[in-house]
Amino acid sequence: MDYSDMRTATLRSVFASAYVANIVVAILFMANHGFVYLNTVATILVIILSTVMLSITLQRPERLMVYFEVSGHTIVFTFLTRTICDLTLCVLLLGMGFPGQIMCIVTLAFLGAARGLAKRRPDIFRELFRAHASDPDFDAGEDSGARYEEAGDK
């Protein structure tokens, strides 16, 4: 049995569950606090960002992923974009009461977990997230990067 596929599917499910929970918190916030202008804007932004990040995390629907690749919008697959979207979600969730604050902490924890995964296990990170040229080189170790020549090497 190949455990790498099961591990990747499990991690995708865990990351995806946070975005689903963010959508649920936003809908519950709107239901409890009414359709005040800023509440509505914040809720819609959380739902849109969470849906896009959920789609990218699950790599579904396939047509949307192909559109991003073909149209040159591959920036949505970068770690920097994931960080910006997650931080924006956290700022919006902070204003959504206690459940929003909990989901803000969970979202930040998953962002930290993704960064830690990129540093410690770049192979798993690349299975979960697509590689992009603008991603930081997390797996830079002693053998990569600039090398110094010794006095005898020329």
Summary of the structure (lengths in Angstrom):
residues: 154
radius of gyration: 18.9
end to end distance: 49.2
largest distance: 74.7
contacts: 405
relative contact order: 0.12
helix: 73%
strand: 0%
